[in-house]
Structure formats: C-alpha cells, structure tokens
Amino acid sequence: MPLGFRGEGITYTARFCGVETPFYFNIKETIKTYIVHGDFDFVVSPLMFSGHSPSKDRDPEVHNLDRRLYPYAETDINVAWAQWAKAGIVVAKICPWLDLDSEDENVRTDSEAILKQQIEWASYLSLKACLLPTPKGNSCANYARCVNQILKGPKNNMQLLLRIPIGMSDNDYSPRSNASVDSWQTWNSFRVLCDHHNLLTIALDIKRVLPPENSLKRWYGEPVDAAILDTDPFRNFSSALSYEGQATDSLKYTEYERAICKALLDRVPNEKASFIVTVLVVVGAGRGSLVFASLKAAEITGRKLKVYAVEKNPQTVIALDEVIKANNWVDIVFIVTSDVRYWNAPERADILVSDLLGSFGDNELSPESLDGAQRFLEKDGISIPSSYTSFLQPLTASKSYQIAKARKYILHSESACVVKLYNVARLAPSQQVFTFTHPKWFDKESNERYKKLQFEIPKDTGSAMVHGFAGYFNMTLYKDVCLATEPSTKKPDLFSWFPMFFPLRMPIRVDRGSILEVHFWRCVDSRKVGFLFLFLHFMLLIWIALCNLKQVWYEWCVTSPSSSPIHNCNGRSCWMDL
C-alpha cells in the first residue's frame, strides 16, 4: 500500500494500511481477498459472529452460561495460523456490542464472558493485537477492570487497542446524541483505571466533523497506534526515531561563521586589517568544526587570525591535530589540551567562541565554563554566543511516562533526559525560564536561578494530562545572528540539539482554560559526597573517601491546579559535576 511497505526483517514500527472487514467464517478467503489480491498490509476482522450472545443459548431453567462452543471463524483448521499470525496480518476485532457497564445484568455478564473468550482465542492463535470496542455511556469502571485483569495476566503479551471516536459523524447530530462528551475524558478515565499499562493503546475512530485544532493536538501526546477513517482503512501512526550527528549540521556552523564575520569586522577596521592580528579562543574545539568556521570567516573578511583551540578530551585532540596538519594550519592554530577554566592563557583573547550549550541551554555547564574562560578575555572582548535563554513547555507524553514508570525507581521518574519528541501534545506555548549573558563582568552574580511560570490551557483544547515539560533554548551568537530550538523560532534544518524532557512522577490533569503553575530552580552547591558499595556475597561495606564536589542540578514542581512533590530534591536523581 502507499502508506508503507513491510519488507522481510523489518521490526520497527512503520506506516501500514489495513482494512476493517465484516465477519466471515472462512478467514482464509478473507486474507486472500484483502491481503493477497487487495494489497492491504493487514485485516481487522471479527473472530466471532457479532450477533451471538451467550444468553440466547441459555436454558431458561439454568442460571449459568452454557459453555458450548461459540460460533468462531474457521481459523484454526483452514489456515496455517503461525505463518500469518507471526507477521501480524490479522488484528482481532472484539464484538462491538459489548457493554460491560450495562445496568442490565444479562448484558453485563454476557459481555464479560464474550470479552474473555475472544481474548483467550486470539491469544491461543498468537495474534499480536486486538481492537476493543468503544466504552458505552459515562462509566467504564467494570470494562476497565476486566481489561486490566487481561493486561496484567501472567501470559498476556498482546496489544489491546481501545477504539475511541473523535469528532462527529452525520448520525451524531440528533438531539439524543452523546457526541458532546469529550472522548479524551473517556480515554483518560479508562487508562488511569488500568494504571497506564503500556500494552493499552488507542485506535482513533476519526469522524467526518473534527473538533477544534487545539483539542486534536492533545492526541499527539497519547499512545495512538492506529487511526480508523470513514473509508475504513486502519493505519499505524507511529514512526521510528532517527538521529543526525552534529558534524552534518551545516546550518549551525554557517551561523557561527556569520557571527564571527560580523565580530571580526567590528573588531578590526578595514584600514588596519593588513597588520592587526585578532586572537580568537575556541572553547571546546572538538574535532575542529568551530576552528574551520573561524578561519573561513577570517578568509571572507580579509582579517588576520590567531586561534587557540582548547579541548580537554585527549582522544578528541588526536583527531583535531590531524585536521590542523591536513589543512596546513599549524602556524595559526595552536592546540591546548586543558579544561579552559584552569588554563593559563599566554595572551588575552579578543574573541571567545564556544559550543557548550546543551538541549536546555545551560544544562551542560556553559555558564560556569564561560565564567572561568572570561578571565583571559579583553575588557572589550566579544563572546560568541553572547547570551542564551531556556524555555519550558507542558506536554502530554504518555509513552515517555510509561517507560519511566516501568522502571519503578524514583531515579528514572525524575531524571531529565534528552529526547527527540514525537507522539506528544504541546499543551501551551513555551515560556522563558533562565537567561545567561557573556561576558559577565560582575563576579558576585550567581548562576543559581528560580522562575515561576503560569501556562494557560486554551479553552478549545479540552482537558488533558501533563506528563512533563519540554526544554528548549534560544541563543544569540552575535548581534542579530541567532540559533534556536524553541519551536516557534527554530529553523527546520537545525539538527544538533534535541529537546530536554523534565518528567513528572505522577501526571497532572488540567482542564480547559485552567492555569498550570510550575516552579523551576537551577541549584549550585559545593558539598561532600560519599559513595557506598555493598558486596552482598561477603556482606562487606566499603566507603570511598569523602571528596569535595561542586554540583549543579535542577528542581521542579507543579503547584496548580494540583500540587506535585518537588522533583530531584538536592540533585538526588540527576546532576552535573563541575
């Protein structure tokens, strides 16, 4: 199908197109019709005649269900099941009439029995997934209880997709329609009752008339694995991650080159360009990309340059040395193998160029590193970058939450991490958090920070769950030359940084029009840290000597609409050593 082709050996999630079919006793013909001849990737098919009900087979004088064989499709006899169940070409569609929260006891008990029987049959046939019917009415507690028992069963490894309608069809315009119910609320209640199980995902049943755009965006952060369109195709939404290296980020180094050009022109007037040599220090030279950008800028502007390439990683210095020799730069580029904070520079620098920013701007200790480096910068010297500001944005990111929750340790549920955001919903525009400016000539200015943010959830969004916050930054290299990862200003060709993700240990529910109040701290402290090793075999405790470490870490919490604990207190889960 045009949405994707699944070749042999492909195990990652891709886009595939399937078809939802009615019940056929001969499942072999169904597969032949739709997959072999119809070129679909899979079928979503009932395994049981939908008109069947256990209560119809019940003896009026007997109160227990008759355990006779149910009218299933002839799957086990006519098909070499292992061949196509393994490939995932059949998704079992559970009877749509099931109502496990019905006030009618017969309907409720019939529904429970049918659900259990069909799931057991699908499991026996080694199917990969089942499509569950949409919850009926306003309550889904018993339905969720039955599904939760299946999910947490000892032998279950099937994915269960809950069918959730979104929008309205032509039939939803009647006065008795229940279409005004927020389907996200139905989903949220169900998944909370099932304890956010990672095998419970969503099949969005997309109707003709869609809700407002902000309401739709909530689903970006939910575990939506399929969409069901009015024309009946069934499509997987997920995509695989791909990572590009910083070395291929031409936009980043082009902007650095532009900034250095402007700085050189401002630093040296045209009439003095032939004899003034500008001293430029590259802090964190790496394998030479910033060195190359600096020399290219000198060539473009016609300025003379002397470069100190400071790099503390001895392995990287070997590669840097090869680059310098290969380009005949040995007379103008001097390698320094040192931490820039402790380097005794032989002369003062006119321009300081660095590439120390992390995904949240200051999270890789750029403020502390550049504070240490500016001691050898001329009083009128230029720092590139000259400033940077971090940003936060509330997210629905259920898959990230599920991954952290599955590990069960507090370390994982409050550790910030670098991620490529996908399958997330951005619930409000990002807001500024911390700003750092270089050079900083006031030595007493602390690099500790505190910020209180208030995010307003748009009224047309509806209710949503906040699983954490995305962290971005905007950086001014020099004057009007900037780089940014913040979504509203980021250029699409910038690949060097992925966002930070600051998780919440427990999701916070927000309603439309409500205010989400967040507190964020950047903490710096010198303290004694001890390390304890326990060897269980010998029951021997060994303490490593206490040592002085200066550390930087973030703490964060939510105080409205409800309160969360303060995360990462004292940097217990994640920190940075100076």
ZAMARGU-4260 file (C-alpha; in steps of 0.2 Angstrom, whole numbers, plus 5000, padded with zeros to 4 digits):
<rodrens>
0) 5000/5000/5000 | 5006/5018/4998 | 5007/5021/5016 | 5021/5009/5018 | 5029/4993/5013
5) 5034/4980/5026 | 5049/4970/5019 | 5057/4955/5027 | 5066/4958/5043 | 5058/4974/5047
10) 5054/4975/5065 | 5052/4994/5068 | 5035/5002/5068 | 5031/5009/5051 | 5015/5016/5042
15) 5004/5002/5036 | 4987/5002/5029 | 4974/4989/5033 | 4955/4986/5030 | 4941/4983/5043
20) 4931/4968/5037 | 4914/4960/5042 | 4913/4943/5050 | 4917/4928/5038 | 4918/4910/5043
25) 4931/4907/5030 | 4946/4918/5036 | 4957/4911/5023 | 4947/4918/5010 | 4947/4935/5019
30) 4966/4935/5019 | 4966/4930/5001 | 4954/4944/4996 | 4961/4958/5005 | 4980/4955/5008
35) 4985/4944/4993 | 4974/4952/4980 | 4969/4968/4988 | 4987/4973/4993 | 4982/4978/5011
40) 4995/4975/5024 | 4983/4968/5037 | 4965/4965/5040 | 4955/4969/5056 | 4942/4956/5057
45) 4930/4949/5070 | 4934/4931/5076 | 4916/4928/5081 | 4899/4931/5073 | 4894/4948/5081
50) 4875/4943/5083 | 4880/4929/5095 | 4875/4931/5114 | 4878/4918/5127 | 4861/4922/5135
55) 4852/4917/5119 | 4860/4899/5121 | 4855/4898/5139 | 4842/4885/5146 | 4828/4896/5154
60) 4829/4884/5169 | 4848/4886/5171 | 4856/4901/5178 | 4874/4898/5172 | 4881/4901/5155
65) 4881/4886/5144 | 4899/4883/5139 | 4896/4876/5122 | 4907/4881/5108 | 4905/4898/5101
70) 4902/4902/5083 | 4920/4906/5078 | 4928/4908/5061 | 4937/4893/5055 | 4954/4900/5058
75) 4962/4885/5067 | 4958/4872/5053 | 4959/4881/5036 | 4974/4892/5039 | 4992/4889/5043
80) 4990/4901/5058 | 5008/4903/5064 | 5013/4909/5046 | 5002/4925/5046 | 4999/4927/5065
85) 5018/4930/5067 | 5018/4943/5053 | 5004/4952/5062 | 4992/4952/5046 | 4976/4949/5057
90) 4970/4961/5071 | 4956/4953/5080 | 4941/4964/5082 | 4931/4961/5098 | 4912/4962/5096
95) 4906/4980/5096 | 4890/4977/5105 | 4899/4973/5122 | 4893/4984/5136 | 4902/4979/5152
100) 4895/4993/5162 | 4877/4990/5157 | 4864/4991/5171 | 4856/4975/5163 | 4864/4961/5172
105) 4862/4949/5157 | 4870/4961/5145 | 4884/4964/5158 | 4888/4946/5161 | 4887/4941/5143
110) 4899/4955/5138 | 4911/4949/5151 | 4911/4931/5145 | 4912/4936/5127 | 4927/4948/5130
115) 4936/4935/5140 | 4933/4921/5127 | 4938/4931/5112 | 4954/4937/5120 | 4958/4919/5125
120) 4955/4913/5107 | 4966/4927/5100 | 4980/4923/5112 | 4979/4905/5108 | 4980/4910/5089
125) 4996/4920/5094 | 4989/4936/5087 | 4998/4952/5091 | 4984/4964/5094 | 4965/4965/5097
130) 4954/4980/5094 | 4942/4983/5109 | 4925/4992/5107 | 4922/5009/5112 | 4916/5011/5130
135) 4897/5014/5132 | 4889/5028/5142 | 4898/5039/5155 | 4905/5025/5166 | 4918/5012/5161
140) 4924/5006/5178 | 4919/4987/5175 | 4925/4987/5157 | 4942/4994/5163 | 4943/4981/5177
145) 4940/4967/5165 | 4953/4974/5153 | 4965/4977/5167 | 4964/4959/5173 | 4968/4954/5155
150) 4983/4966/5153 | 4991/4960/5170 | 4988/4942/5167 | 5003/4931/5168 | 5003/4926/5150
155) 4997/4941/5141 | 5008/4950/5128 | 4995/4956/5116 | 4992/4974/5112 | 4975/4980/5116
160) 4969/4995/5106 | 4954/5004/5113 | 4943/5011/5100 | 4940/5030/5104 | 4929/5041/5092
165) 4935/5058/5089 | 4923/5071/5081 | 4905/5068/5075 | 4898/5058/5061 | 4881/5063/5052
170) 4872/5052/5064 | 4878/5062/5079 | 4868/5077/5076 | 4852/5070/5083 | 4846/5078/5100
175) 4849/5062/5109 | 4867/5061/5103 | 4881/5058/5115 | 4894/5066/5104 | 4896/5081/5115
180) 4906/5070/5128 | 4924/5073/5127 | 4931/5057/5121 | 4948/5061/5128 | 4940/5061/5146
185) 4933/5043/5142 | 4951/5038/5137 | 4959/5046/5151 | 4947/5038/5164 | 4950/5021/5156
190) 4969/5021/5156 | 4970/5028/5173 | 4959/5014/5179 | 4971/5002/5170 | 4986/5010/5178
195) 4994/5017/5162 | 4998/5000/5156 | 5010/5001/5141 | 5000/4987/5131 | 4984/4998/5131
200) 4984/5010/5117 | 4972/5020/5106 | 4964/5017/5089 | 4956/5034/5085 | 4940/5032/5075
205) 4940/5048/5065 | 4923/5055/5061 | 4918/5067/5047 | 4917/5083/5058 | 4933/5086/5068
210) 4934/5095/5085 | 4945/5112/5086 | 4963/5111/5082 | 4969/5113/5099 | 4958/5099/5105
215) 4965/5087/5092 | 4983/5091/5097 | 4980/5083/5114 | 4981/5066/5105 | 4998/5069/5098
220) 5005/5065/5116 | 4994/5050/5118 | 4999/5032/5113 | 4989/5032/5097 | 4994/5017/5087
225) 4981/5017/5074 | 4968/5028/5065 | 4951/5022/5058 | 4945/5033/5044 | 4927/5034/5037
230) 4933/5024/5022 | 4938/5010/5034 | 4957/5010/5032 | 4967/5006/5048 | 4983/5015/5049
235) 4998/5014/5061 | 5003/5032/5067 | 5020/5028/5075 | 5036/5032/5067 | 5054/5027/5070
240) 5067/5038/5078 | 5082/5044/5068 | 5097/5054/5074 | 5109/5065/5064 | 5126/5069/5070
245) 5131/5087/5074 | 5145/5086/5061 | 5132/5086/5047 | 5123/5101/5054 | 5128/5114/5041
250) 5116/5127/5047 | 5124/5128/5064 | 5141/5131/5058 | 5136/5143/5044 | 5128/5154/5058
255) 5143/5153/5068 | 5153/5158/5053 | 5142/5173/5050 | 5143/5178/5068 | 5162/5178/5068
260) 5162/5188/5052 | 5152/5202/5060 | 5163/5201/5076 | 5179/5202/5065 | 5173/5217/5055
265) 5168/5226/5071 | 5184/5222/5079 | 5196/5227/5066 | 5193/5242/5054 | 5197/5240/5035
270) 5212/5252/5036 | 5220/5241/5050 | 5216/5224/5043 | 5233/5221/5035 | 5243/5221/5051
275) 5231/5218/5066 | 5230/5200/5072 | 5214/5195/5081 | 5217/5182/5095 | 5202/5170/5095
280) 5200/5156/5108 | 5189/5141/5103 | 5182/5134/5120 | 5178/5116/5117 | 5186/5114/5100
285) 5181/5096/5097 | 5186/5089/5080 | 5188/5107/5073 | 5172/5112/5066 | 5172/5129/5075
290) 5191/5131/5071 | 5186/5129/5052 | 5172/5141/5054 | 5183/5154/5062 | 5197/5153/5049
295) 5183/5153/5035 | 5176/5169/5042 | 5194/5177/5043 | 5196/5172/5024 | 5180/5180/5020
300) 5183/5196/5029 | 5201/5198/5025 | 5206/5198/5043 | 5222/5190/5051 | 5218/5177/5065
305) 5227/5168/5078 | 5217/5153/5085 | 5219/5144/5102 | 5209/5128/5101 | 5206/5122/5119
310) 5200/5105/5121 | 5200/5094/5137 | 5196/5077/5129 | 5213/5069/5125 | 5206/5057/5112
315) 5197/5071/5103 | 5213/5081/5102 | 5221/5067/5092 | 5208/5070/5078 | 5209/5089/5080
320) 5228/5088/5077 | 5226/5078/5061 | 5214/5091/5054 | 5225/5105/5058 | 5240/5096/5050
325) 5230/5091/5035 | 5224/5109/5031 | 5242/5117/5035 | 5235/5127/5049 | 5250/5123/5061
330) 5256/5141/5060 | 5240/5149/5065 | 5231/5136/5076 | 5238/5131/5092 | 5230/5116/5102
335) 5228/5117/5121 | 5224/5101/5130 | 5216/5108/5145 | 5200/5112/5154 | 5198/5130/5149
340) 5193/5135/5167 | 5211/5131/5173 | 5221/5136/5158 | 5234/5149/5160 | 5232/5158/5143
345) 5249/5166/5136 | 5239/5181/5130 | 5222/5189/5131 | 5209/5184/5118 | 5199/5197/5108
350) 5185/5184/5104 | 5179/5169/5113 | 5170/5156/5103 | 5161/5141/5112 | 5149/5127/5108
355) 5145/5122/5126 | 5126/5123/5126 | 5115/5108/5129 | 5097/5105/5125 | 5091/5116/5139
360) 5104/5129/5136 | 5114/5130/5152 | 5112/5111/5156 | 5130/5107/5151 | 5138/5120/5162
365) 5141/5133/5149 | 5138/5147/5162 | 5152/5140/5174 | 5164/5136/5159 | 5162/5153/5151
370) 5164/5162/5168 | 5180/5153/5170 | 5186/5157/5152 | 5182/5176/5153 | 5197/5179/5164
375) 5208/5180/5149 | 5196/5189/5138 | 5200/5208/5134 | 5189/5220/5143 | 5181/5225/5127
380) 5181/5207/5120 | 5167/5198/5112 | 5159/5182/5117 | 5151/5170/5104 | 5137/5166/5110
385) 5133/5182/5119 | 5118/5176/5128 | 5105/5161/5129 | 5088/5159/5136 | 5080/5142/5141
390) 5061/5138/5138 | 5049/5126/5145 | 5033/5119/5138 | 5020/5107/5146 | 5017/5091/5137
395) 5006/5076/5136 | 5019/5062/5133 | 5011/5046/5139 | 5024/5034/5131 | 5038/5043/5140
400) 5029/5042/5156 | 5026/5023/5153 | 5044/5020/5150 | 5049/5029/5166 | 5035/5021/5176
405) 5040/5003/5171 | 5057/5005/5178 | 5049/5008/5195 | 5063/5018/5203 | 5062/5037/5208
410) 5079/5039/5199 | 5070/5037/5182 | 5054/5046/5186 | 5063/5062/5190 | 5078/5062/5179
415) 5079/5075/5165 | 5084/5067/5148 | 5087/5072/5130 | 5074/5066/5118 | 5068/5068/5101
420) 5050/5072/5104 | 5037/5063/5094 | 5020/5057/5099 | 5017/5071/5111 | 5005/5085/5113
425) 5011/5103/5116 | 4998/5110/5128 | 5003/5128/5128 | 5016/5140/5120 | 5033/5139/5128
430) 5039/5152/5141 | 5056/5159/5145 | 5065/5152/5160 | 5083/5157/5163 | 5094/5169/5154
435) 5113/5170/5154 | 5124/5183/5146 | 5143/5183/5142 | 5154/5191/5146 | 5148/5193/5164
440) 5159/5206/5172 | 5150/5205/5189 | 5159/5192/5199 | 5146/5191/5213 | 5132/5187/5201
445) 5126/5169/5205 | 5122/5156/5192 | 5108/5150/5203 | 5091/5154/5196 | 5072/5152/5201
450) 5057/5155/5190 | 5038/5153/5192 | 5028/5150/5176 | 5010/5150/5173 | 5003/5141/5157
455) 4985/5144/5152 | 4977/5129/5144 | 4967/5135/5129 | 4948/5134/5131 | 4946/5125/5114
460) 4959/5111/5120 | 4948/5102/5132 | 4955/5093/5147 | 4972/5084/5146 | 4986/5076/5156
465) 5003/5084/5159 | 5017/5071/5159 | 5031/5083/5160 | 5039/5098/5151 | 5050/5100/5136
470) 5065/5111/5137 | 5072/5122/5123 | 5083/5137/5121 | 5086/5152/5110 | 5104/5158/5108
475) 5111/5175/5102 | 5128/5171/5094 | 5132/5189/5090 | 5120/5204/5087 | 5107/5198/5075
480) 5114/5181/5072 | 5104/5168/5082 | 5101/5149/5084 | 5086/5142/5092 | 5077/5125/5097
485) 5062/5133/5104 | 5048/5128/5091 | 5041/5145/5086 | 5059/5151/5081 | 5068/5135/5077
490) 5074/5133/5059 | 5069/5116/5051 | 5087/5112/5046 | 5095/5113/5063 | 5099/5095/5069
495) 5112/5097/5083 | 5101/5098/5098 | 5085/5088/5103 | 5074/5095/5117 | 5076/5091/5136
500) 5062/5082/5144 | 5058/5085/5163 | 5046/5072/5168 | 5033/5072/5182 | 5032/5057/5194
505) 5013/5057/5193 | 5004/5065/5178 | 4994/5081/5182 | 4976/5083/5175 | 4972/5101/5168
510) 4955/5107/5162 | 4952/5119/5148 | 4955/5137/5152 | 4964/5132/5168 | 4981/5139/5174
515) 4996/5127/5176 | 5008/5134/5188 | 5026/5127/5188 | 5041/5132/5198 | 5059/5129/5192
520) 5076/5130/5201 | 5094/5129/5195 | 5104/5125/5210 | 5123/5126/5213 | 5132/5119/5228
525) 5148/5113/5235 | 5146/5098/5246 | 5154/5082/5252 | 5149/5067/5243 | 5151/5049/5249
530) 5150/5033/5239 | 5144/5017/5246 | 5147/5000/5239 | 5139/4984/5246 | 5145/4967/5241
535) 5131/4955/5246 | 5142/4939/5244 | 5154/4944/5258 | 5142/4957/5267 | 5156/4969/5266
540) 5153/4988/5267 | 5167/4999/5259 | 5166/5018/5260 | 5176/5028/5247 | 5184/5043/5254
545) 5173/5059/5255 | 5178/5072/5242 | 5173/5090/5238 | 5162/5091/5223 | 5153/5107/5216
550) 5137/5101/5208 | 5123/5109/5198 | 5106/5102/5196 | 5088/5107/5193 | 5072/5105/5204
555) 5055/5107/5198 | 5037/5106/5204 | 5019/5110/5200 | 5008/5120/5212 | 4992/5122/5202
560) 4979/5115/5198 | 4986/5102/5210 | 5002/5100/5219 | 5016/5088/5215 | 5031/5084/5225
565) 5047/5094/5222 | 5057/5084/5210 | 5075/5079/5210 | 5077/5087/5228 | 5096/5090/5231
570) 5100/5083/5214 | 5097/5065/5221 | 5092/5058/5204 | 5102/5069/5191 | 5115/5082/5192
575) 5131/5089/5184 | 5148/5089/5192 | 5159/5104/5190
</rodrens>
